[in-house]
Amino acid sequence: MPIKRFLVQGLVQGVGFRYFVLQAARGLGLAGFVRNLPDGAVEAVARGSEDSLRSLESKLWEGPALSRVDSVAAEEHAAEVKERDFSIRH
């Protein structure tokens, strides 16, 4: 199954963004993780069907009510995703 890395920029930390991504990814049956990055961005790495990954990307653009998404960069990710479920990394 394909794996994608998403890098989300904007007002995405301290607004429930990781929990929003967690719920969206689990609802789509994806495996992987989401985490805050030191530069203020949020990174999500997910494994699943192409359709589910596209749906997640769309949801990342929406974000939770208090967020502001300025950009979502998506790229194929070569590293293996060992998670069986989707989780938040701290």
C-alpha positions as CSV (number, residue, x, y, z in Angstrom):
1,M,0.0,0.0,0.0
2,P,1.2,3.5,-0.7
3,I,2.6,5.7,2.0
4,K,2.5,9.5,1.9
5,R,4.0,12.2,4.1
6,F,2.0,15.4,4.5
7,L,3.4,18.7,5.8
8,V,0.8,21.1,7.0
9,Q,1.7,24.8,7.5
10,G,-0.3,27.6,9.1
11,L,-2.0,27.9,12.5
12,V,-2.0,24.2,13.2
13,Q,-0.5,23.8,16.6
14,G,-2.4,24.4,19.9
15,V,-5.8,24.2,18.1
16,G,-6.6,20.4,18.2
17,F,-5.1,19.7,14.8
18,R,-3.4,16.5,15.7
19,Y,-6.6,15.1,17.2
20,F,-8.5,16.2,14.2
21,V,-6.1,14.3,11.9
22,L,-6.2,11.2,14.3
23,Q,-10.0,11.0,14.0
24,A,-9.9,11.6,10.2
25,A,-7.2,9.0,9.6
26,R,-8.8,6.3,11.8
27,G,-12.1,6.9,10.1
28,L,-10.4,6.3,6.7
29,G,-8.7,3.1,7.9
30,L,-5.2,4.5,7.6
31,A,-2.1,3.5,9.6
32,G,0.6,5.9,10.6
33,F,1.1,8.9,12.8
34,V,0.8,12.7,13.2
35,R,3.1,15.0,15.2
36,N,4.0,18.6,15.8
37,L,7.3,19.8,14.4
38,P,9.6,22.3,16.1
39,D,9.0,24.9,13.3
40,G,5.2,25.1,14.0
41,A,4.1,22.8,11.2
42,V,2.3,19.4,11.6
43,E,3.6,16.3,9.9
44,A,1.4,13.3,9.1
45,V,2.6,10.0,7.6
46,A,0.0,7.6,6.5
47,R,-0.3,4.2,4.7
48,G,-3.5,3.2,3.0
49,S,-5.3,3.1,-0.3
50,E,-4.8,6.0,-2.8
51,D,-8.5,7.0,-2.3
52,S,-8.1,7.2,1.5
53,L,-4.9,9.2,1.2
54,R,-6.6,11.7,-1.1
55,S,-9.5,12.0,1.3
56,L,-7.0,12.6,4.2
57,E,-5.3,15.3,2.2
58,S,-8.7,17.0,1.6
59,K,-9.4,16.9,5.3
60,L,-6.0,18.3,6.1
61,W,-7.0,21.4,4.1
62,E,-10.2,21.8,6.2
63,G,-8.6,21.3,9.7
64,P,-10.5,21.9,12.9
65,A,-12.5,25.1,13.5
66,L,-9.7,27.1,15.2
67,S,-7.0,26.2,12.7
68,R,-5.9,28.1,9.6
69,V,-4.2,25.9,6.9
70,D,-1.9,27.9,4.6
71,S,-0.4,24.9,2.7
72,V,-0.4,21.1,2.6
73,A,2.5,19.5,0.9
74,A,2.2,15.8,0.0
75,E,4.9,13.4,-1.2
76,E,5.5,9.7,-1.6
77,H,7.2,8.4,1.5
78,A,9.9,5.7,1.1
79,A,10.2,4.7,4.8
80,E,8.1,1.9,6.2
81,V,5.2,2.6,8.4
82,K,5.2,0.1,11.2
83,E,2.1,1.2,13.0
84,R,-1.0,-0.9,12.5
85,D,-3.3,1.9,13.6
86,F,-3.0,5.7,13.5
87,S,-1.5,7.5,16.5
88,I,-0.2,10.8,17.8
89,R,3.5,11.0,18.3
90,H,4.8,13.4,21.0
